[in-house]
């Protein structure tokens, strides 16, 4: 959310990477792709997900380790300093059957969507 980014000291500037904290699961994942887009939405909806106008910022195979994992973008993302951001993460891997747990903080808003179906599409 934009208020969290500004509280962390960000303004209108380029974002060069992200870090995710992986909980208790180290693995190799193939074709990890991160895309970002700005939005005025405060919550996400599975009935009407935003699917257009994302900017791809990361695409690579990645070895995830339990703990903090850094993702340096192949191109920076210019944030306007006021919009919320949607980050899309997708990957392919046949080497594991478990979900990757990412650390987050509790919120009452719908701020994430995920697919648990075999075809991995949102319904």
N, C-alpha and C positions, 0 to 999 in steps of 0.2 A: 504494500500500500504506500501511496505517495507520502503520507505523513510520517511513516516509519523511515523512509529513505531520507527525508529532509531532517528528521531528528538525528539521523546518523551522520549528518553533515554534507549530504549530497545536494547539489543544485543542478542547474542546467549544465550538463557536462557529459562527456563520453564515459561509458562504462566498459572496462576492458576485460572483465571476467567475473566469475561467481565462485562461491564456495558452498558446498553442501556437507553437512555432517551425516555420515552413514553410521547407523546403529547396528552393531553386531553382525555385519555381513560383508565379507571381502570376496570379490569375484571379478572376473573379466567380463566386460560387456562390449558387444560389437555394434558398430554404426551408431554410437551415441550422438544424438542431434539435439541441440538446444536452439530454440527460436524465441524471440521476444517481440512483444508489441505493446504499445501504449493503449490504454482504455480509460474511459470515464466511468465504467462499471465499478460498483462497490462490491458486488457479489457475482459469482459465476453461476450459470444455469446449464444443466445437462440437456434441458429441452431446447435451448437456444444458445449453443456454445459459439464463441467467436472463433472462426476458422480462417479468416482471410487477413492479409496484410501483415503477416509475421515476417521478421527479419532473421534469417539464419545467422547465428554468431559462432556456433561451435559444431564441428562434425569430425569425429575421430573414434577409434577404438580406445577403450579406457580400462585400466585396472583400478577398480575401486577398493579402497582399504577401509576398515573400520576406523572411524574418526573423520577428521576434516579432509575433504578432497577439493582441490582447486581446479578450475576450468578456465583457461586463458582463451579468450575469444580470438578467432582468426580475423575478425573485423570488429572494431568497437561499435557499441550501440549508443547513439546520441539520445539521451533522455531529455525531455522538455522541462523537467523540474517540477511538474505539477500533476501529471497523469499517473494513475496506477499502472503497474506493469503486469502483463500476463507472460509467464515463462512456460513454454511447451517443451517437454522432455520426452524423447522417444528413443528406443534402442531395440536391437535384435540380439538375442542370445539363446542358444539351445543348450547351454551348459548348466543351467540351473532352473529349478521350478519354484523357488521361493521369491516372494516380493522383497524388494530392496527397501528397507526402512530408512527414511530421511527424518532427521530431527526437525521439529517445528514447534511453534508455540500455539497454545489453545486460543481459539477465537470463536465467536458466535456467528460470524459471517461465513457464507459458503465461498471459500477462497481457493479451493482445489477441486479438480475433477480427475478421476482415474477410471480405467477400464479393467475389470477383472474377468472379462469373458475371453473365450479361446481365440476369437478373432481380434480382440483388443480395440474394438471400436466403441465409441460412446453411443449409448442408446437414448 
